[in-house]
């Protein structure tokens, strides 16, 4: 889109010279990128006609970047983006549910596990952990082709290597990377542009969004995608530890579970905070109950912080009116599974980690 913006130097309506970042002509108020917007609208409509809502969604998001936020056109395109986002969201959920149903019919998987979708598949058969990671291999490798990601990763690796040795450092970096690529995968699925992961030694990593979610539901999907992928990575390390007997892999699994659980703190811009904004008051109290139960069963001290944060959100902060059932299930399942995985990995290795 930068190329299209650079080409338009004068208004196509009145000929007024335009600045590089103007979206409307200051003289006649014509949309600066009217022709480009018409082209994008045609592409989006064609994608919808072909039954490709994800392509249409990405195209309409590109159009949003060329529209003034206060314009009526911006509101109209935003409505289209929101509708397509829900369509893409629903189609993905149907695919996962269908896979879970096939697995239940094939191998006697309990209905309550099938209802958890991806989580149910992972819990029922550990092989799905590896299948999940291998299936996303192309996307995982794509992030490593970005110079900013690769060199910041090397810097973080060198710091962690000096602190804990190369095996633990490499596993920790890998688990953080998978977590961040979960966000990237969700962003790509909803047609949003974002930077590749950037590592900051001692603080983890981050992905910088170049476009914003249209609602709390979409923000929750993107936010919770990181811990979902992070759980898969932690589970893969623990499975590898069980098969090989290497305590170092168990320690990595425990650290990865702890870090992803920390990200579920329902505060600020952490993943848990983004997920909690989509929950109704009742759903937030349900999350509080799950956190409390997990703390009672595992005695994980970090859960006390989650409990305090979730309780504050449930009592004092504005909540969504309708709520988001999927976000509630995902958040609760993540708390339960990461707590259980972290506890199991800690027990197996015989010692906790000083984080």
FENLINCOR-V22687 format. One record per residue. N is the residue number from 0. RES is the residue in one letter. PHI is phi in whole degrees, -180 to 180 (none if undefined). OMEGA is omega in radians with two decimals (999 if undefined). BURIAL is 1 if it has 9 or more other ideal C-beta (glycine too) atoms within 8 Angstrom, else 0. Layout:
# FENLINCOR-V22687
N;RES;PHI;OMEGA;BURIAL, N;RES;PHI;OMEGA;BURIAL
This chain:
# FENLINCOR-V22687
0;X;none;3.14;0, 1;X;-63;-3.14;0, 2;X;-66;-3.13;0, 3;X;-65;3.14;1, 4;X;-67;-3.09;1, 5;X;-73;-3.07;0, 6;X;-72;-3.05;0, 7;X;-81;-3.12;1, 8;X;-112;3.11;0, 9;X;-144;-3.11;0, 10;X;-65;3.14;1, 11;X;-75;3.13;0, 12;X;-95;-3.06;0, 13;X;-116;3.10;0, 14;X;83;3.13;0, 15;X;-63;3.10;1, 16;X;-67;-3.02;0, 17;X;-116;3.01;1, 18;X;-75;-3.03;0, 19;X;-68;-3.06;0, 20;X;-113;3.14;0, 21;X;-72;3.11;1, 22;X;-108;3.04;1, 23;X;-133;3.11;1, 24;X;-72;-3.13;1, 25;X;-68;-3.11;0, 26;X;-93;-3.07;0, 27;X;-106;3.10;0, 28;X;65;3.06;0, 29;X;-74;3.07;1, 30;X;-65;-3.08;1, 31;X;-63;-3.04;1, 32;X;-106;-3.08;1, 33;X;-58;-3.11;1, 34;X;-66;3.12;0, 35;X;-64;3.12;1, 36;X;-66;3.09;1, 37;X;-64;3.12;0, 38;X;-65;3.13;0, 39;X;-65;3.11;1, 40;X;-62;3.11;1, 41;X;-64;3.12;0, 42;X;-63;-3.13;1, 43;X;-65;3.13;1, 44;X;-64;3.12;1, 45;X;-66;3.11;0, 46;X;-65;3.10;1, 47;X;-64;3.13;1, 48;X;-66;3.11;0, 49;X;-81;-3.11;0, 50;X;79;3.13;0, 51;X;-120;-3.09;0, 52;X;-63;-3.13;1, 53;X;-66;3.11;1, 54;X;-68;3.11;1, 55;X;-63;3.14;1, 56;X;-63;3.13;1, 57;X;-63;-3.12;1, 58;X;-69;3.12;1, 59;X;-66;3.08;1, 60;X;-65;3.07;1, 61;X;-64;3.11;1, 62;X;-66;3.13;1, 63;X;-58;-3.13;1, 64;X;-65;-3.09;0, 65;X;-103;-3.10;1, 66;X;-115;3.05;1, 67;X;-65;-3.09;0, 68;X;-57;-3.10;0, 69;X;-88;-3.05;0, 70;X;-83;3.09;1, 71;X;-67;3.11;0, 72;X;-63;3.12;1, 73;X;-63;3.13;1, 74;X;-64;-3.14;0, 75;X;-66;3.14;0, 76;X;-69;3.09;1, 77;X;-60;3.10;1, 78;X;-63;3.09;0, 79;X;-65;3.13;1, 80;X;-61;-3.13;1, 81;X;-63;3.13;1, 82;X;-65;3.13;0, 83;X;-68;3.11;1, 84;X;-60;3.11;1, 85;X;-66;3.11;1, 86;X;-66;3.11;1, 87;X;-64;3.12;1, 88;X;-60;-3.11;1, 89;X;-67;-3.13;0, 90;X;-66;3.10;1, 91;X;-65;3.13;1, 92;X;-66;3.12;1, 93;X;-64;3.13;0, 94;X;-64;3.14;0, 95;X;-66;-3.14;1, 96;X;-63;3.12;1, 97;X;-65;3.12;0, 98;X;-64;3.13;1, 99;X;-66;3.13;1, 100;X;-66;3.11;1, 101;X;-62;3.13;0, 102;X;-66;-3.14;1, 103;X;-66;3.14;1, 104;X;-67;-3.08;0, 105;X;-79;-2.98;0, 106;X;-126;3.12;0, 107;X;77;3.13;0, 108;X;-64;-3.12;1, 109;X;-59;-3.10;0, 110;X;-62;-3.09;0, 111;X;-69;3.06;0, 112;X;-74;3.11;1, 113;X;-61;-3.13;1, 114;X;-66;3.13;0, 115;X;-82;3.08;1, 116;X;63;-3.11;1, 117;X;-56;-3.14;1, 118;X;-61;-3.14;1, 119;X;-63;3.11;1, 120;X;-61;-3.12;1, 121;X;-66;-3.14;1, 122;X;-71;-3.06;0, 123;X;-71;3.13;1, 124;X;-138;-3.12;0, 125;X;-63;-3.13;0, 126;X;-62;3.13;0, 127;X;-68;3.05;1, 128;X;-61;-3.13;1, 129;X;-70;3.11;1, 130;X;-61;3.13;0, 131;X;-60;-3.10;1, 132;X;-66;3.14;1, 133;X;-67;3.13;0, 134;X;-66;3.12;0, 135;X;-100;-3.05;1, 136;X;-58;-3.12;0, 137;X;-62;3.14;0, 138;X;-68;3.13;1, 139;X;-62;3.12;1, 140;X;-71;-3.11;0, 141;X;-60;-3.13;0, 142;X;-62;-3.11;1, 143;X;-74;3.12;1, 144;X;-81;3.13;0, 145;X;-86;-3.08;0, 146;X;-60;-3.12;0, 147;X;-62;3.12;1, 148;X;-68;-3.04;1, 149;X;-64;-3.06;1, 150;X;-76;3.06;0, 151;X;-69;3.07;1, 152;X;-66;3.11;1, 153;X;-63;3.11;0, 154;X;-63;3.12;1, 155;X;-63;3.13;1, 156;X;-61;-3.13;1, 157;X;-65;3.13;0, 158;X;-67;-3.12;1, 159;X;-68;3.09;1, 160;X;-60;-3.14;1, 161;X;-64;-3.10;0, 162;X;-86;-2.97;0, 163;X;-128;-3.09;0, 164;X;93;-2.97;0, 165;X;-72;-3.10;0, 166;X;-65;-3.13;0, 167;X;-65;-3.13;1, 168;X;-62;-3.13;1, 169;X;-66;3.12;1, 170;X;-66;3.13;1, 171;X;-65;3.11;1, 172;X;-62;-3.13;1, 173;X;-63;-3.12;1, 174;X;-67;3.09;1, 175;X;-65;-3.14;1, 176;X;-63;3.13;1, 177;X;-62;3.09;1, 178;X;-57;-3.10;1, 179;X;-66;3.13;1, 180;X;-70;2.99;1, 181;X;-63;3.06;1, 182;X;-62;-3.12;1, 183;X;-61;3.14;1, 184;X;-62;3.13;1, 185;X;-66;3.11;1, 186;X;-62;3.12;1, 187;X;-65;-3.13;1, 188;X;-63;3.14;1, 189;X;-95;3.03;1, 190;X;75;-3.13;1, 191;X;-96;3.10;1, 192;X;-91;3.14;0, 193;X;-155;3.10;1, 194;X;-76;3.00;0, 195;X;-72;-3.13;1, 196;X;-59;3.06;1, 197;X;-119;-3.11;1, 198;X;-95;3.03;1, 199;X;-126;-3.10;1, 200;X;-53;3.13;0, 201;X;89;-3.12;0, 202;X;-120;3.14;0, 203;X;94;-3.11;0, 204;X;-154;3.13;1, 205;X;-150;3.03;0, 206;X;-120;-3.11;1, 207;X;-94;3.14;0, 208;X;-75;3.06;1, 209;X;-103;3.06;0, 210;X;-138;-3.02;1, 211;X;-105;3.02;0, 212;X;-61;-3.09;1, 213;X;-85;3.14;0, 214;X;-157;-3.11;0, 215;X;-65;3.11;1, 216;X;-61;-3.13;1, 217;X;-65;3.11;1, 218;X;-63;3.11;1, 219;X;-66;3.13;1, 220;X;-61;-3.13;1, 221;X;-67;-3.11;1, 222;X;-64;-3.07;1, 223;X;-80;3.11;1, 224;X;-63;3.13;1, 225;X;-62;3.09;1, 226;X;-62;3.09;1, 227;X;-63;3.09;1, 228;X;-65;3.12;1, 229;X;-64;3.06;1, 230;X;-62;3.14;1, 231;X;-60;3.13;1, 232;X;-64;-3.14;1, 233;X;-63;3.11;1, 234;X;-64;3.12;1, 235;X;-63;3.10;1, 236;X;-64;-3.13;1, 237;X;-69;3.08;1, 238;X;-61;3.11;1, 239;X;-62;3.11;1, 240;X;-64;3.14;1, 241;X;-65;-3.11;0, 242;X;-76;-3.06;0, 243;X;-96;-3.07;0, 244;X;80;-3.12;0, 245;X;-81;3.14;0, 246;X;-64;-3.12;1, 247;X;-63;3.11;1, 248;X;-70;3.06;1, 249;X;-65;3.10;1, 250;X;-65;3.10;1, 251;X;-65;3.12;1, 252;X;-61;3.13;1, 253;X;-65;3.14;1, 254;X;-64;-3.14;1, 255;X;-65;3.11;1, 256;X;-64;-3.13;1, 257;X;-64;-3.12;1, 258;X;-64;3.13;1, 259;X;-70;3.07;1, 260;X;-67;3.08;1, 261;X;-59;3.14;1, 262;X;-67;3.11;1, 263;X;-86;3.02;1, 264;X;-56;-3.07;1, 265;X;-81;-3.11;1, 266;X;-137;3.03;0, 267;X;50;-3.12;0, 268;X;-103;3.04;0, 269;X;-64;-3.07;1, 270;X;-58;3.11;1, 271;X;-64;3.10;1, 272;X;-63;3.13;1, 273;X;-70;3.08;1, 274;X;-69;-3.07;1, 275;X;-67;-3.12;1, 276;X;-64;3.14;1, 277;X;-90;-3.04;1, 278;X;-94;3.04;1, 279;X;-78;3.13;1, 280;X;-59;-3.13;0, 281;X;-62;-3.14;0, 282;X;-65;3.10;1, 283;X;-67;3.08;1, 284;X;-68;3.05;1, 285;X;-64;3.09;1, 286;X;-64;3.08;1, 287;X;-58;-3.14;1, 288;X;-64;3.13;0, 289;X;-65;3.12;1, 290;X;-62;3.13;1, 291;X;-61;3.12;1, 292;X;-64;3.12;1, 293;X;-63;3.11;1, 294;X;-66;3.14;1, 295;X;-62;-3.06;0, 296;X;-84;-3.04;1, 297;X;-111;-3.09;1, 298;X;59;3.09;0, 299;X;-75;-3.07;1, 300;X;-61;-3.13;0, 301;X;-61;-3.13;1, 302;X;-65;3.07;1, 303;X;-64;3.09;0, 304;X;-64;3.09;1, 305;X;-62;-3.13;1, 306;X;-64;3.12;1, 307;X;-65;3.14;0, 308;X;-64;-3.14;1, 309;X;-67;3.10;1, 310;X;-63;3.10;1, 311;X;-64;3.12;1, 312;X;-63;-3.11;1, 313;X;-70;-3.06;1, 314;X;-93;-2.88;0, 315;X;-108;-3.01;0, 316;X;-98;3.11;0, 317;X;-59;-3.11;0, 318;X;-119;3.09;1, 319;X;-67;-3.10;1, 320;X;-70;-3.10;0, 321;X;-85;-3.12;0, 322;X;81;-3.08;1, 323;X;-138;-3.09;1, 324;X;-62;-3.11;0, 325;X;-64;3.12;0, 326;X;-63;3.11;1, 327;X;-64;3.14;1, 328;X;-65;-3.13;1, 329;X;-63;-3.13;1, 330;X;-64;-3.13;1, 331;X;-63;3.13;1, 332;X;-65;3.12;1, 333;X;-63;3.12;1, 334;X;-59;-3.10;1, 335;X;-64;-3.04;1, 336;X;-75;3.11;1, 337;X;-68;3.09;1, 338;X;-64;-3.14;1, 339;X;-65;-3.13;1, 340;X;-66;3.11;1, 341;X;-62;3.12;1, 342;X;-63;-3.12;1, 343;X;-64;3.14;1, 344;X;-65;3.13;1, 345;X;-66;3.11;1, 346;X;-65;-3.09;0, 347;X;-70;-3.14;1, 348;X;-75;3.08;1, 349;X;88;3.14;0, 350;X;-160;3.09;0, 351;X;-79;3.10;0, 352;X;-111;3.04;1, 353;X;-85;-3.09;0, 354;X;-97;999;0
